[in-house]
Amino acid sequence: MSDTMNTNQETLSPNVTAELSPELRAYYGAYLIDLAAPELVHDQFGQKQNIPQGGGKTIRFRQFDTLPELTQPLEEGVTPEGQDISVKTVESTVQQYGGYVTLSDVLVMTAVDNNILQATKAIASQAGRTLDTITREVLNAGTVVQYAAGEVSSRDALAYTSEADNCNLTVDAVKKAVRFLESQDAPKINGSYVGIIHPRVKYDLMRDPDWKRPNEYGDSANLYAGEIGELYGVRFVESSRAKVFAGAGASGADVYATLILADDAYGTTEVEGGGLEHIVKPLGSAGSADPLNQRSTVGWKAMKTAEILVPQYIVRIETTATP
């Protein structure tokens, strides 16, 4: 009979034979979040909301409308009428995700590594990549799309023929995306817009002479996770999981999405406070389901959602890239 739990019997340590202490649970839980955090490139610029505790599966993001200009002079001694501020609420339903690895009793007794630590590293990477991909898919469903610098009008027309004839990402394409955001009065994030870029696309853009590396900034102390440089008021962060539309361009060229983001463009859930949970089940904890105490598990579980709040605050630039 096959083992449906896919018990890991290979090299992955202290023996796990009893429930973890509260201190160890807190340590491994924080360790999981710390390891998952670098994977959450697409999450880091969104409006964060805590997971609702005991309030169902609906989470609410809020967007405050801009107040109008007041060009009428005040009258001496007369208090003007107050204004109502309008708050738009966007609701989203959280979903649950998770996974685990199973360790055999023989592995626990014979391996020289710390099984929980090594397993936590593996599931933290899995959790971070999973949650980041969920947010990525939401952001790339935005409605504001720019094809390269405007040379073509559809994804399937994006072509790469040679270095001299292509639809790669250029500084002009970045400038046009910034122009659009500025025309929408889209607020900046700490003084700049932010771009999420694929490594293959980065190669093309970094060759521009105006590209600034982080060590060339006026303030390089407060960098984003994955930040690689700045161009025309956009600070770029790199992610190998930036969206790729494989074979969707002309003649089967891969098409790469570069997201240019303004502040409060989207919302997502926090990983702390219940958003991401580390779960360890030691040997002997399964009762009659594991009568010979042969299995322990290390897993993760998360409640997650992401939602675009202001569609015009996200520009998706679709381009080819140099092979």
C-alpha positions in Angstrom: 0.0 0.0 0.0 1.4 3.4 -1.0 1.9 6.2 1.5 -0.3 9.1 0.4 1.5 11.5 2.7 4.8 11.4 0.6 7.0 10.7 3.6 10.4 12.3 3.2 13.0 9.5 3.9 16.0 11.2 2.5 18.5 13.7 3.9 16.9 16.6 5.2 18.1 17.4 14.3 16.9 17.0 17.1 14.4 14.2 17.5 10.8 15.5 17.3 8.9 13.3 19.8 6.8 15.8 21.7 4.9 19.0 21.2 7.1 22.1 20.6 7.3 24.5 23.4 5.6 27.9 23.0 9.0 29.5 22.7 10.1 27.2 19.9 6.7 27.6 18.1 7.2 31.4 18.2 10.8 31.1 16.9 10.0 28.8 14.0 6.8 30.9 13.2 8.8 34.1 13.0 11.6 32.3 11.1 9.0 31.1 8.5 7.8 34.7 8.0 11.3 36.1 7.7 12.2 33.5 5.1 9.0 34.0 3.1 9.2 37.8 3.1 11.9 38.2 0.4 9.7 36.2 -2.0 6.8 38.7 -1.6 8.0 41.3 -4.2 4.6 41.9 -5.6 3.1 42.3 -2.1 5.4 45.0 -0.7 3.8 48.0 -2.3 0.1 47.3 -1.6 -2.2 48.7 1.1 -2.0 46.1 3.9 -5.0 44.8 5.8 -5.1 42.4 8.7 -6.9 39.1 8.4 -10.4 39.5 9.9 -10.6 37.6 13.2 -14.0 36.0 13.8 -15.5 38.3 11.2 -16.0 35.9 8.3 -14.0 35.8 5.1 -14.5 39.3 3.8 -11.8 41.9 4.1 -12.3 45.6 3.4 -9.9 48.0 1.8 -10.5 51.7 1.9 -9.8 54.5 -0.5 -10.3 58.1 0.4 -11.5 60.4 -2.4 -9.5 63.6 -3.2 -10.9 66.8 -1.8 -11.6 69.6 -4.2 -9.6 72.8 -4.5 -10.9 75.7 -2.4 -10.4 78.9 -4.5 -13.1 81.1 -2.8 -11.5 83.5 -0.3 -12.7 83.3 3.3 -15.0 86.0 4.5 -13.8 87.9 7.5 -15.3 86.5 10.7 -17.4 83.9 8.8 -16.7 80.2 9.4 -17.0 78.3 6.1 -19.0 75.2 5.7 -17.2 72.0 6.5 -16.7 69.2 3.9 -17.6 65.6 3.9 -14.8 63.2 3.0 -15.9 60.3 0.8 -14.5 56.8 1.6 -14.8 54.1 -1.0 -14.8 50.6 0.4 -13.6 47.6 -1.8 -14.4 44.2 -0.4 -12.5 41.0 -1.1 -12.9 37.4 0.0 -9.9 35.8 1.5 -9.0 32.2 0.5 -6.9 29.6 2.3 -3.7 28.1 0.9 -1.2 25.7 2.4 1.1 22.7 2.2 3.4 20.5 4.2 6.2 18.0 4.1 6.3 14.7 5.9 9.4 13.4 7.7 9.9 9.7 8.6 10.9 8.5 12.1 14.1 7.0 10.7 15.0 10.3 9.1 14.4 12.1 12.4 16.6 9.7 14.3 19.5 9.5 11.8 19.8 12.8 10.0 22.5 15.2 11.1 20.6 18.4 10.1 17.9 20.1 12.1 14.8 18.7 10.3 12.4 21.4 11.4 14.8 24.1 10.4 15.5 22.6 6.9 11.9 21.8 6.3 10.9 25.3 7.4 13.3 26.8 4.9 11.7 24.7 2.1 8.1 25.5 3.0 8.9 29.2 3.6 10.1 29.5 0.0 7.1 27.7 -1.2 4.7 29.9 0.8 6.4 33.1 -0.2 6.4 32.2 -3.9 2.8 31.0 -3.8 1.4 34.1 -2.1 3.5 36.4 -4.3 2.2 34.7 -7.4 -1.4 35.2 -6.3 -0.8 38.9 -6.0 1.1 39.0 -9.3 -1.9 37.5 -11.2 -4.3 40.1 -9.7 -2.0 43.0 -10.6 -1.4 41.8 -14.2 -5.2 41.7 -14.7 -5.2 45.5 -14.6 -6.9 47.4 -17.5 -4.2 50.0 -18.3 -1.8 48.4 -20.8 1.0 49.9 -22.8 2.6 47.9 -25.6 6.3 48.8 -25.5 6.6 52.6 -26.2 3.4 52.5 -28.3 4.8 51.2 -31.5 2.2 48.5 -31.7 -1.4 48.2 -30.3 -1.6 44.5 -29.3 0.3 41.8 -27.5 0.6 39.5 -30.5 2.2 42.4 -32.5 5.1 42.7 -30.1 8.1 41.4 -32.1 11.8 40.7 -31.5 13.8 40.4 -34.8 17.2 41.6 -33.7 18.8 44.0 -31.3 18.1 46.8 -33.8 14.5 45.7 -34.5 12.5 44.8 -31.4 9.9 45.9 -29.0 12.1 45.8 -25.9 11.6 48.0 -22.8 13.1 51.5 -23.3 13.4 54.7 -21.3 10.8 56.2 -23.6 8.3 53.4 -22.7 9.0 54.2 -19.0 8.5 57.9 -19.5 5.1 57.3 -21.2 3.9 55.2 -18.3 5.0 57.8 -15.8 3.2 60.5 -17.9 0.0 58.5 -17.7 0.3 58.1 -13.9 1.0 61.8 -13.5 -1.9 62.7 -15.6 -4.1 60.7 -13.2 -2.6 62.5 -10.2 -1.5 59.1 -9.0 0.4 59.5 -5.7 4.0 58.4 -5.5 5.4 55.9 -3.1 8.0 57.6 -0.9 8.6 60.2 -3.7 8.8 57.8 -6.7 6.8 55.3 -8.7 7.8 51.7 -8.5 8.4 49.2 -11.3 8.5 45.4 -11.0 10.7 44.1 -13.7 11.8 40.6 -15.0 15.6 39.9 -15.1 15.5 39.5 -18.9 13.9 42.9 -19.2 16.3 44.5 -16.7 19.2 43.6 -19.0 17.8 45.8 -21.7 16.8 48.8 -19.5 20.1 48.9 -17.5 22.1 49.7 -20.6 20.5 53.1 -20.8 23.0 55.8 -19.8 20.5 57.5 -17.5 20.1 54.3 -15.4 21.1 54.9 -11.8 22.3 52.1 -9.5 21.3 52.2 -5.8 24.7 53.4 -4.8 24.2 56.4 -7.0 21.0 57.5 -5.2 21.0 60.5 -2.9 19.7 58.2 -0.2 20.6 54.5 -0.6 19.8 53.5 2.9 16.1 52.7 2.5 16.0 50.3 -0.4 13.1 48.0 -1.3 13.5 44.3 -1.3 14.9 43.4 -4.7 15.6 47.0 -5.7 18.2 47.3 -8.5 18.0 50.9 -9.7 16.1 54.0 -10.8 15.2 55.6 -14.1 13.1 58.7 -14.8 11.4 58.7 -11.3 10.7 55.0 -11.2 12.5 52.8 -8.7 12.8 49.2 -10.1 12.7 46.0 -8.2 13.6 42.7 -9.8 11.6 39.5 -9.7 12.1 36.3 -11.6 8.4 35.7 -11.1 7.4 38.9 -12.9 4.6 37.9 -15.4 5.7 36.3 -18.7 3.2 35.6 -21.4 5.1 32.7 -23.0 5.0 32.7 -26.8 2.3 35.4 -27.0 4.2 37.9 -29.2 4.8 37.9 -32.9 6.4 34.8 -34.3 6.1 33.2 -30.8 8.2 35.7 -28.9 7.8 35.7 -25.2 6.1 38.8 -23.8 7.2 40.3 -20.5 5.1 42.5 -18.2 6.7 45.4 -16.3 4.3 46.9 -13.7 4.6 50.6 -12.9 2.8 51.2 -9.6 1.5 54.2 -7.7 0.6 54.4 -4.0 -2.6 52.7 -2.9 -3.0 51.1 -6.3 -3.9 47.7 -4.7 -4.5 46.0 -1.4 -3.4 42.7 0.0 -3.4 40.8 3.3 -0.6 40.9 5.9 1.5 37.8 6.4 1.8 38.5 10.2 -1.1 38.3 12.7 -2.5 35.1 11.3 -1.9 35.7 7.6 0.9 33.0 7.5 1.0 30.2 10.0 3.7 27.6 10.7 2.4 24.2 11.7 4.5 21.4 13.2 3.1 18.0 14.0 5.7 15.9 15.9 6.1 12.1 16.0 3.3 10.6 18.0 0.9 13.5 17.6 -1.4 11.7 15.0 -2.9 9.1 17.4 -4.3 6.1 15.7 -3.8 7.6 12.2 -0.1 7.0 12.8 -0.1 3.9 15.1 3.7 3.3 15.0 4.8 7.0 15.4 6.4 6.9 12.0 5.6 10.4 10.7 6.0 14.0 11.6 5.0 17.0 9.5 6.1 20.6 9.0 3.7 22.8 7.1 2.3 26.3 6.4 -1.2 27.7 6.0 -2.2 31.2 4.9 -5.2 33.3 4.4 -4.7 35.5 1.3 -6.4 37.9 -1.1 -5.3 40.8 -3.3 -7.4 43.4 -5.0 -6.8 46.3 -7.4 -8.2 49.4 -5.7 -7.5 52.1 -8.3 -7.1 50.6 -11.8 -5.5 53.8 -13.3 -2.7 53.7 -10.7 -1.2 50.6 -12.4 0.4 50.6 -15.8 1.4 47.3 -17.3 4.1 47.7 -20.0 4.3 44.7 -22.2 7.5 44.2 -24.2 9.9 41.6 -25.7 13.4 41.1 -24.3 16.8 40.3 -25.7 17.3 36.5 -25.7 
